[in-house]
């Protein structure tokens, strides 16, 4: 996982180029975003939470790896029904939390 590439994809989605504006939107300190720009690890849990709350159609696998499509398929179109869509969003939320925990462990191992 390349933190600088995640930053680049984050900037692409959010459309903010400055560290200050990006930090305000995501909820990180400008210093943390500056460190992230310098290639230091970032609190990926905060990033994933931001995307889960504000950019639900972004493919988190793409965000973290650059692989696959940037946007998720419309769940309603692919599996049918609003109730099923809510169930899938709940499952995605649980998976995001699991992924965030795993990524934090990997970042600790990198240090």
N, C-alpha and C positions, 0 to 999 in steps of 0.2 A: 504494500500500500504506500503510495507516494503522496505525502501530505501537501506538497506544492501543487500537484495535479488536482487534488481534491479542492484546493483553494481556487484554482483556475476554473474548475467546473462550477464551483459555488458562485464565483463572480459572474460567470456566464448566465446562470439562472437568475440571480438577483439583479444583475445589471449595475452593480456598484463597483467602481474601480478603486476608490480611496479606502484605506484601512479604517479610517474614522467612521465613515458612513456604513461600511460593511459591519463593523463592530456594533454600531448602534442597532442595526437591523437584526443581527443574529443574537445579540445579548452577551457578547464577549467584550472584554476590555480592549481598547485600541492597542495596548501593549501586547496582548495575546495574539491579536491579528497580525501585528508587526512581526512577532516571533514566528508565527505561522508562515508569513511571507518569506522569512529568512530560512525556512526549512525545518523549523523546530516543530515537534508534535503539538497538536491542538486537542482540546477536549472534544473528541468526536461525538460524544453523547449530546453535547449542546447543539452541535451542528445537525445531527439527526433529528433531535427534538424540534428544532426550528423548521426543518423541511417537513416533518410529519404534521406540524401545525399550520404551516403557511404555504407549502407547495406539495400538496398530496399527490399530484399527478407526476411528480418527478420520480423516476426509477432510482431508488437508493443504491441498487447494485451498480448502475451506471455512475452515480455520483462518487461512489467509493473506488471503483475500479476502471471506469471509462469504457467498460464492456456493455454491449447491448444498446438498446434505444434510450434516449434521454427521457422520454415520456412513457408512462405506463399506458397500456391499452385501457379503454373505458371498461371498467369492471362490469357495468350494467349491460353493455353490448356483448361481452364475452361470456357471461354466466347467467344473465337474465334476472331481473327483479331487484327492486330497491332494498328489500329485506336481506337478500343474499349479499348485496353490496355492503351493507352495514356490517354483516358478519365478517366479510373479507377484510374490511378496514380494521376491525378489532383484531383479527389475526395478524394483519400487517403491523399493527402497533406493538403486539407482543414480540413479533420477530425483530422489529427495530430495536427494542430493548435488549433482546438477546444478542443481536449483532453489535450493539454499542458496547456491551460487556466484553465480548470477545475482542473487539478492536482495542479497548483499553488494556486488556491483558497483553495483546501483541505489542502495543506501544511501550508498555512497561518492560517487556522482554528486549525491545530494541535499545533501551537505555543502558 
